[in-house]
Amino acid sequence: MRELLYLVHRIPYPPNKGDKIRSYHLLKHLSQRYHVHLGTFIDDENDRKYLEKVKSLCKETCFVSLHPTIARMRSLSGLFTGQPLTLPYYHDKRLQAWVNNVLETRPLKNILIFSSAMAQYVSHAGHINRVMDFVDIDSDKWMQYAATKTWPMSWVYRRESRLLLDYERRVVKDFDSATFVSETEADLFRRLVPDAATKVTYFNNGVDADYFSPQNSYANPYPAGTNTLIFVGAMDYWANIDAVVWFSRSVFPAIRAQSPGLEFYIVGARPTAAVLALSSLPGVTVTGSVPDVRPYLTYAALAVAPLRIARGIQNKVLEAMAMEKIVIASPQAMEGINAFPGQELVVANDAGDFIRRIITLLQDVPHHAIGHAARARVLDDYSWNKSLGQIDVLLLQPEAS
């Protein structure tokens, strides 16, 4: 098999959050076709227990520790160099030395970069086929963040958005091709970089529909007789934090007033102080990390995705749909998902809309067809085998081993 360099900004395992789900399935797919040289960061020391699992999928690996506090301090150098802060945050001399050695000593035919910050390591490798998986338009996320903050952070985030977009434009012009997580995301980027539009494509995230299946049996994790709304997501991620804080304080109390005893469960690892504080609200439970989210999804009445800041495809929405849950999502949360509102999921535009729709659905959950249609949509459009065929088209095909 041919050899391929794969650089990822965070160890691609375990597949328990959006970026890791995509980067892991990419690695698993690549490992069946290439000898993979993987370079990546570890920003959570708990992930070190997965090193052997990741190594088993690779020919060669380089894992570099990234301490978030130190990285944030390092990123400040961008204020003096004119760089987006993202680049020094993810710059490491050890990883660069390892990449240089791989480029010099291995017969590489392909380079796949996951997340724009990692493109800096192969800027001098134009003689090799380079594919950039941007996943999302990160520069647009920073602009959304800026809109939620006051000065001076609003200025910092607007600066990051502007400089990172300039960098994303340079990368797509320099690389051979670029991918995004949805057709919507790819179309937006083509408009931002029209002179490189022909290089831009997309492949959807997938869902393991056998794993996320309503046919599996689980013990009920909720107290007996509990009627529950659920949000699932990494609870140290800003967009998720904003979503559950807003929903818990601005939406859920009105729903609970109409449905006494209704509970809202926030299920996800690493809850911040702002998220933990929500446990003091009537009916709100913050679980922290759980061994398996599927029992919580199985026995919940409805799943909610009230994101106000989002880009790309939300895996949490697709996974709930695969479990035949009715998902009530904001327009931001369903952007990029090919599903019919009102038939395969429910879209709510504001607090009042969430309140009205959830109250109505709670009266009809056992007999509602939306959940069945949601899983059918996932089966039709969101399998990994179907999605990852696109990456094979962009990479120089390996010879038979």
N, C-alpha and C positions, 0 to 999 in steps of 0.2 A: 504493500500500500504506500501511497505517497505521504509526504509529511506536511503538517499544517501547524502554524503558530496561532494560538487562540489566547487573546488577552481579555480579561474580565476584571471589572473594578471591584468585585466582591466574590469570594469563593462560591462557585455555582452548586452549592449543596449546604443544607437540605432545601428542597424545593417548597419552602413554607412562606414565601412572600413573592410579590410580583416579579421582580427582576431575577430572583433565583430560580423561579419556576421556568422562565424562558431560557436563561443561560444554562441551566442543568439539562433541559431537554435538547438544547442545541449540542451540548457536549456529548450526551448519550448518542445522539444521531451521528455526530462526527466520528466518534470512537469506532463505529462500525464500518467506517469508510477510509479513515486516515489514521496515521500515527500522529497523535496530537501532542504538541508541546504547549502546556498550559502555564501562563503566568497570571497571578492574581493576588489580591490583597485579602487579609483576614482582619476584619474590623470588630469581630466579636470572638473573644478567646474560647467561648463555648463551642465554636465551630471547629476547633482543632481536633475534636474527636471524630470528625468526618474525613480527615485527611486520607486515610487508607482507601475509603470508598472512592474519593475523587482520583487518587493515584491509579486505582484499578482501571480507570477509563482512559488513561494517558500513557504515552511513552516516556515523557519527561515533564516534571513540574517545578515551579518556583512559587513558593508561598511567602509573602512578605507581610509582616504585622503592620497594621495601620491603627495607631491610637488616635481616635477622633479629636481629642483635645489638642494633641501635638499637631495633627494635620490642619486643624483650624488656625492655629498660630502660624504654621508654615504658609497657609494660603494667603495671609495678609501681605506677603511679599508682592502679590499681584497688584496691590494698590500702588506700588512704586515702579513696577515694570510695565504697566499697561495691559497685563494679562487678565483674563477672567480668573476669579479666585479658584475656580474648579481645577485648573491645571496644576498649580503648585500643591494643592490639596492632595492630588493623586500622583505627584512626582516623587520617584524614589531612585536613588543612584544604584542601589543593589539590583532592582528590577531592570533598570536600563542596561546594566552590565550583562545581566543574564540574557536579555533580549538580543543584545549585540552579539553575544557568543553564539546563540542559536542561529541568527542570521548569517554569521560567518562560517559556521561549521556544519550546518544541516542543509540537505538538498530540498529546501522549501519550494513548493509550488503555489501555496496559498497562505494568506494571512487573514484571519477573521478577528475583528475588533468589536467587543461588546461594550457600548457606552462611549460617548465621544471623548471623555477624558483620557481614555487609553490610547487614542490615536497618536498622541505625542511621542510614544515609544517607537513608532515605525515611520516617522516622517521622512526618513532617509532610505526607505526600502521600496522605492518606486519601481524597481525592476521585477518585483514579485506581485502577483495578482492580489489586490487588497480589497476586502469587502468590509464595509462599516455598517454594523447594526446599531443605528442610533436608538432604536426602540421607540423613544418618544422625542419630541422637540423640547429638550431640556431648557433651552433659552426661553421658551414660552411659559414654562412652569415658574421661572424666576419672575417674569412679568406679572403673573397671577399672584405670586407671593407679595410682590411690591404693593399691589393694590390693597392688601390686607394690613399693611404696616404703616406706622407713622415715621417721620424723619427722626434719625438719620438712616434707619434700616431700609426705609422705602427707597432712598437714594442708592444704597449699596446694592439692593436687589435689582433696581432698574439698570444700574451700571453692569451688573453681572449678566442680565438678560441681553443687553446690547453687545457686550464684548463676546459672550458665548455664541450669539448668533453669527457674529463675524467669523469666529473660529469654526463653527459648523459649516459655514459656507466654504471656507478654505479647505476643510477636510473633504467635502463631497466633490469639490473640483479636482482635488489631488488624488483621491482614491478611484478605483475602477468602478465601484458600484456602492450603493447605500440602500439599506432597508429600514423600514419602520414597522410598527406593530399593527397598523390598520391602514386601509385605503384612505380613510379620512386624514390620518396623520401624514401619509405620503403626499396626498394632494395639497395639503397646506404647505408642506416644505417645498414642493415644486413651485408654488407661487412665490415663496420667499427667495428661491434660488432658480430663477427661470432658465438661466444659461447652462445649468447642469441638470435640468429636469429629466433628461433621458436616462440618467444614471440611477434615478430614484425608483424604488419599488417597495413592496411590503410583503410580509407574511404574518398571518394571524397567530396569536397565541392559541394553544390548544388546551383541551381538558382531558384528563384520563377518566373517561366516562364509566369505566368499570369500577374504578376506585371511588369516584363520586357518583354512586348509584343508590337510588332509593330502595333497591332490592336487598341491600345489605342489612343485617340485623345488629342493633346496638341496644345497650341498656339506656334507659332514659336518664340523662344527667341532671334534669330539673326536679325540684320538689314536686311531689304528687299534686296534680290538679293545677299546675302552673300553666298559664297561657302567656306565650313569650314572643317578643320581637327580638331579632338578633342582628348584630353587626359583627362581621369577622374581618380582621385585618391586623397588620403589624401596628402596635399601638405606640411606637416611637416615631412614626412617620407623620409629618406635619399635616398632610391633607386628611389623614384618618383622624388625627387628634381634633382638628377643626370640625370635622364632620360629626363626631360623637358628642363633642361639647355643645355644638349648636343644636343637635337633635335632642339631647337630654334636657337642655334648658328651655328651648324655644318650641319644641314640637311635642315631646313625649308627655309632659304634664297634662296638656289638653286632651290627649287620647286617653290617658289613664283616668281622667275625670269621667269620661264616658264609659270606660271599661274598667271598673274597679278590680284590683287584683292583677291587672296586666303587668308583666315584667319586661324590662329591656336589658338584655344581656350583651355586654361588650366583650367579645372573645378574641384575644390576641396577645402575643408576647410583648414584653418590655413596655408596659403601660407607664406613661410619664406621670408626674405629680398631678398635672391638670386632669388627666384621665382618672387616676385613682380617686381624686376628689369627688368625682361624679357618684361614687358609691354612697355618698351621704344623702343623695337625692332619693325620695320615695320610689321604690320599684326598680332602681338601677343597680345592676350587679356588674362588676369588673372582674373577670376571671383570671386575667394574666394568661400565661402560657398553659395550654392544655395538651394532653397527649394526642388527641385526635379531635378535629373540629366537626367531623361528620355526625356524631351523635347529637351535637348541639343544633346542627342544621336540620337533622331528621325530625326532631321533636319540637322545633320552633313553629309557631303559627305562620309567621312571615319573616322574610329577610329584608333589611333596609340598607340602602347605599346612598346616604344623603350627602355625598361629596360636593363641596362647593369649589374645590380646586382639583383639577384632574387633567391628565393627558393620556392618550393612548387607550388601551383596553384594560378594564378592571377584571382581573382574574377572580376576585371575590364574587363578582356578579355572575360570571360564567359557571363557577363551581356551584353556586346556589341554584342556578337554573338547571344544571345537570342533576341536582338532587330533587328536582321537581318542586322546588320552592317558588312561591310567588315572590318576586323581587320588586320592591318599590324603590325606584332609583331617581336621582336628580338627572337633569339633562347632561350634566358634566360626566356623571358616572356611566352613562350608557353610550357616550360618544365613541364611535368606532365599532360598536357592537351591532351586528346585523340582526336585528330583532324588531318585530312589529309591536309598538306600544299599544297596550290594551288587549293584545292577544297572547304575547309571549313574555312580557313583563309590563310593569306599570310605571309611568313616568309622572313625577310630581315636581312642580316648578318652584314652589315656595313653601313656607311653613303651613299656611292655610290649606294648600293643596295636599301636602303630606297628611295632615290631620284628617281631612275629609275622606281621602282615598283609603287610608288605613282603617278608619272606623267602618267604612262600607265593606271592605274586604274581610274584616274580622267577623262579620255577620254571615259570611258565605264561604269561608275557607274550605270546609270539608268537601264541597261540591264544585269547586271552581276548576275550570279547564285550563287556566293559564299555566299552572305548574307542569302539566303534561305536555303542553305545546312548547314550553321553555326547554325541556329536556330534548324534545325532537329537534329543535333548532340547534342545540349544541351538537347533537349527533350528526346533523347534516353539514354543519359549517365549521366546527371547531375541534377537529381531531388533529393530533400532532403529526400523524403520518401524512395527512393531506397538506398541512401547513408547511412542514419542513422540506417538502419537495422543491420549494422555491429556492432554498439556499443551495441545493445541489446544482441548480441551473447556473448560479453565479460563480460557483467554485469550479476550477479546472478539475474534471472528473478523475478520480483515482483509477489506477490500473488494477486489474484483478490481482488479489494476493496469491 
